[in-house]
């Protein structure tokens, strides 16, 4: 009861501490001085009328889909207004799976994306298109050619913005920087979790739930990086990042299914294992189709989204069935986490199927973060509980090998070492016996006998403890088991032990003392018992000599 009260005191104190910190932050936010921001230059949506070469109607609002030829290429054009230059000198829009070419009065000013088929399929651009207008652009024709091998993206032109290049970059950072920062934070946390597990828990915690959580966070962070629209500012390898993002989307469910498979008393672990094998096989097939040029990731995207959607819905059903029908209350934290994640994932995947032009990620990013936080709290708590249990188990195991009175190892510890002994070593055994312990117990009482035993054991541990293991074999018998101790040194230590015991116990009785005998292992020995027998014989010779 006392321990429970102490834990409650610690818990209440922790919550009070956190409440004070939270209150301070809220008050600081509420009553902080006037806010200061960097001066922002304006970024404007380009207001103009767009014409398509293959359609008669003009378009004055974007995004819009323009008519395209049989190769999936659409050409749109407009006239650069003289007033544009007052708003800025740089145009910016986002291409979605499109190769882009831009002309001003017939002069090519930008080319981005490549439709040549390579080992990883075609590489259209899914990135920002940003180009500076020449100073004399007013009144000239701006022509944009959009080419995409994918039907859902053919002729698609997103909103076009104008401003200075610095203003456009700042606007992109302001809009998507938080997602990029969260992705980096998620990866950092996952790396810390992985290193923490590797350095501290890998040999002390059963199972791999903590490791699977770190892997899931790493994959989710990489996916969020790919969907952050910010990688283009750090690397031009958009095609490589696109392929990595598509692979990571299919890998993300694998550690999640692994975590579910290892839930306590979970009835559907085999289904989770089967789902993992299916996803791995499907991903290998996708990579094979991509490399061979038969189909690429984008052409299989709808099928992939349907499979991932079915996995989310199926896992949600299994978790709820296990919790409510099978009454497995141990999985409550996972029920909360998987519900949050599955709801957001279903919203994301459903919206992605309905509106393929929308950038993937907004719903799912929120779901991943919420899921990861809940699961981290659950897994870290569970892991630390297991870690503490492991420490306690290790402590009690060591305790079971120690003689509580003397601090020496007990007979059980000796038996385990004896069972694992291998012939051919340079082991040395020293038997030690306390003289006349029974007489002291009978005449002076067992409490005096206990003092006698304790003083002798202290001397044994002090002299021999650094050279090997000291065991209490019985009431008055002790054993030192060392390795590679020279016989001359052992004889000197035996003499030191006898002198130390006589000096320490002189106030108890003049008969106090110890007899000892040692024996070293030989190549002919096939058991510890043979060595022990020789040491025992020498000890009794010494005892007879002492009593003469």
C-alpha positions, 0 to 999 in steps of 0.5 A: 500500500505504501508503494501505491501511495508513493506512486500516486504522489509522484503521478500527481506531482508530475501532472501539477508540474506539467500543468504549471509549464502549460499555464506559463506557456499559455499566459506567455502566448496570450500576453506577449508583446506585439507580434513581429513578422518579416515583411512579405512581398505580394504573391498574386494569382495570375488574372488572365484568359487562357486559350487552348490550341485544340479548343474554342472556348477560353478559360479564365480560372484555374486549375483547368483541363485543356484539350490535348492531342493523341500523345497527351500534349496540350498547349495553352497560351495567353498574352503577357499584360504590361501591368504584370511587371508591377506585381513581379517578374517571376511566374510559378505553378505546379506541374502534376506528372507533366513535362513542361515547356515554356515559350515567350514569343517563340523563344524557349525559356524553360524545359522541365520533365522528361518523357523518355522511357528509362529503366524506371519508366517515364519521368514527368515532373511533379514539382514547381515550375518557376521562371523569370520573365524578361524585362521586355515581356509586356505584350508578348505571347506566353505559351505553355506546353503540358505533356503527360503519359497519364490520362488523368493528368493530360492537359491539366494546368494548375493555378499560376502565380506571379511575384518576385522569386523571393516572395514566391519561395517564401510563399511556398515555404510558408504554405508547405514548410510546416509539413516539411518540418513535421516530416523531418521531426518524425524521421528524427524521432524515429531515428532516436527510437531506433538507436534507443532500442538498439543501444538499450532494449535489443537484448532486454525487451522481448519482441520487436514492437518498439523497433517496428514503431521506429520503422513505421515512423521512418517510412511515414516521415520519408513519405511526408517529405515526398509529399511536402512539395519542398524537396525540389529546393534541396535536390533536383532528383524529383523522379528518384524521390517520386519512386521512393515515395511510391515505394514507401506508400506500399511499405508503410502498412508492413510495420503497422501489420507487424505491430498488430500481429504482436498485440497481446492475445490478438486472435488475427495475427495470421491474417496480419502476417498474410497481409504483410506477405501479400503487400510485399509480393505486390510491391515486388510485382510493381517494381518489376512492372516499372523496371520492365516498362510494362506499367509504372507506379502511376498507371497502377495507382488506382489499384494500389489505392484500392488495395491500401483502402481495403487493408485500412478498412479490414484492419479497422474491422478486425481490431473492433471485432477483437475488442468488442466481440472477443473482449480483448481489452488489452488492445485498447490503446491500439483501438484508439490509434488504429481508429484515428489512423484508419479514419484519416487514411480512408478519407485520404484514399477515398478523396484521392480516388474521387479527385485524382488531381489533388495532391496526396497527403493532407488528410493522411499526414494528420492521421499519421501524426495522431496515430504515431503520437498515440502509438508512441505513448502506448509502446514507450509505456509498454516497453519501459514496463517490460524493461523494468520487469526485465530489470526486476527479473534479472535482480531477483534472479541474481538474488536467488543466486546469492546467500543473503547472510554472507553475500557469497554466491549460493549452492544453486549458482555453483551447480549451474556453473558446474553444469556448464563447465568444459574440461581443459581449462585452467580452473582452480578450486579452493575449499574453505571450512570454518573450524568448530562452528558447531561448538560455538553455536552450542556453547555461545549461541547461534547469534555468535555463530552467525557473527563468526560466519559473517566475519569469515565470509567478509575475509574470503570475499575481500581476499579472493573476490577479485580473483574469481567467484566465492560460494557458500556451499553449506553451513560452514563450507565455502568455495573459491573458484578461480581461473589461472591463479598460480599455486604460489599466489594461492598458498600465500592468500590461504595463509593471509586468510587464516591470519585475517580470520584469527585476528577478526575472530579473536574476541569470539573464541580462540578456536576460531579459524579456517582450514583450506585446501586447493586443487587445479584442473588437469587434462584428465579431469572430466568433471568438477567433482574430480577437482573438488574431491582433491581440494576437499582431501587437502582441506581435511589434511589441513584441518587435521594438521591444525587440530594436532 
